[in-house]
C-alpha cells in the first residue's frame, strides 16, 4: 500500500481537474480525495496499491485536457488503510 499527498499548481481550477481526477482514481480503485485550495492549486490524497497510485501521479503530472500543470509535488505519507472511497471535496 502507498499513500501520497499531491499538490498541483498551474491552470488546474475551472478545467474539470477534480472531476477527471475523481474518475481516474475510482477507475484505479484508490481511496482518498481531491479538492481545490484557496491559492488556486489542487490537493489530492490518494491511497492504494503502488502501481495504481503511480498511474494517478502520472495523470496528475499531465492533467486533463484544458489544464496546464506547472508543478506537481508528491509527498509520501503513512498508509491509513482507510475504507472510504474517493471523493471530491
Kinemage of the C-alpha trace (Angstrom):
@kinemage 1
@onewidth
@group {chain A} dominant
@subgroup {mainchain}
@vectorlist {calphas} color= white
{ca unk a 1} P 0.000 0.000 0.000
{ca unk a 2} L 1.085 3.529 -0.766
{ca unk a 3} L -0.369 6.875 0.304
{ca unk a 4} L 0.610 10.192 -1.241
{ca unk a 5} L -0.326 13.832 -0.970
{ca unk a 6} L -0.148 15.543 -4.356
{ca unk a 7} L -0.183 19.318 -4.781
{ca unk a 8} L -0.668 20.592 -8.313
{ca unk a 9} L -0.128 24.154 -9.465
{ca unk a 10} L -0.874 25.842 -12.756
{ca unk a 11} L -4.149 26.225 -14.613
{ca unk a 12} L -5.850 23.477 -12.634
{ca unk a 13} L -9.095 25.049 -11.432
{ca unk a 14} L -12.045 25.612 -13.719
{ca unk a 15} L -10.851 22.931 -16.172
{ca unk a 16} L -12.536 19.830 -14.632
{ca unk a 17} L -9.283 18.722 -12.987
{ca unk a 18} L -11.083 17.479 -9.864
{ca unk a 19} L -13.736 15.612 -11.816
{ca unk a 20} L -11.222 13.906 -14.104
{ca unk a 21} L -9.002 13.011 -11.141
{ca unk a 22} L -12.033 11.542 -9.368
{ca unk a 23} L -12.887 9.439 -12.431
{ca unk a 24} L -9.303 8.178 -12.754
{ca unk a 25} L -8.946 7.413 -9.026
{ca unk a 26} L -12.229 5.491 -8.958
{ca unk a 27} L -11.227 3.548 -12.069
{ca unk a 28} L -7.960 2.642 -10.327
{ca unk a 29} L -9.737 1.673 -7.090
{ca unk a 30} L -7.978 4.287 -4.960
{ca unk a 31} L -9.129 5.832 -1.696
{ca unk a 32} L -8.844 9.495 -0.731
{ca unk a 33} L -9.986 12.847 -2.089
{ca unk a 34} L -9.301 15.730 -4.435
{ca unk a 35} L -10.046 19.362 -3.597
{ca unk a 36} L -9.376 22.895 -4.776
{ca unk a 37} L -7.331 25.066 -2.440
{ca unk a 38} L -7.824 28.794 -1.961
{ca unk a 39} L -4.430 29.568 -3.531
{ca unk a 40} L -5.590 28.163 -6.896
{ca unk a 41} L -3.887 24.798 -6.561
{ca unk a 42} L -5.372 21.309 -6.268
{ca unk a 43} L -4.654 18.890 -3.429
{ca unk a 44} L -5.042 15.139 -3.717
{ca unk a 45} L -4.699 12.432 -1.105
{ca unk a 46} L -4.559 9.013 -2.743
{ca unk a 47} L -4.041 5.587 -1.227
{ca unk a 48} L -3.911 2.146 -2.764
{ca unk a 49} L -1.573 -0.342 -4.409
{ca unk a 50} L 1.675 1.239 -5.618
{ca unk a 51} L 1.121 0.684 -9.381
{ca unk a 52} L -2.294 2.363 -9.259
{ca unk a 53} L -1.035 5.302 -7.187
{ca unk a 54} L 1.870 5.707 -9.633
{ca unk a 55} L -0.616 5.804 -12.527
{ca unk a 56} L -2.612 8.558 -10.804
{ca unk a 57} L 0.582 10.545 -10.180
{ca unk a 58} L 1.433 10.255 -13.894
{ca unk a 59} L -2.049 11.521 -14.767
{ca unk a 60} L -1.665 14.475 -12.394
{ca unk a 61} L 1.661 15.472 -13.930
{ca unk a 62} L -0.074 15.856 -17.319
{ca unk a 63} L -3.557 16.872 -16.195
{ca unk a 64} L -6.757 16.613 -18.219
{ca unk a 65} L -7.391 18.427 -21.497
{ca unk a 66} L -7.571 22.175 -20.920
{ca unk a 67} L -5.315 22.203 -17.878
{ca unk a 68} L -1.715 23.388 -17.717
{ca unk a 69} L 0.296 21.762 -14.923
{ca unk a 70} L 3.265 23.889 -13.841
{ca unk a 71} L 4.293 21.758 -10.869
{ca unk a 72} L 3.251 18.500 -9.277
{ca unk a 73} L 4.678 17.889 -5.807
{ca unk a 74} L 4.286 14.368 -4.438
{ca unk a 75} L 4.854 13.679 -0.737
{ca unk a 76} L 4.770 10.152 0.639
{ca unk a 77} L 2.590 9.542 3.703
{ca unk a 78} L 1.962 6.617 6.006
{ca unk a 79} L -0.905 4.473 4.661
{ca unk a 80} L -4.081 4.784 6.743
{ca unk a 81} L -5.848 1.742 5.272
{ca unk a 82} L -8.971 3.861 5.068
{ca unk a 83} L -12.022 2.043 3.710
{ca unk a 84} L -13.730 5.166 2.400
{ca unk a 85} L -13.948 5.701 -1.359
{ca unk a 86} L -12.501 8.540 -3.373
{ca unk a 87} L -14.367 11.826 -3.199
{ca unk a 88} L -14.386 15.380 -4.447
{ca unk a 89} L -14.260 17.917 -1.636
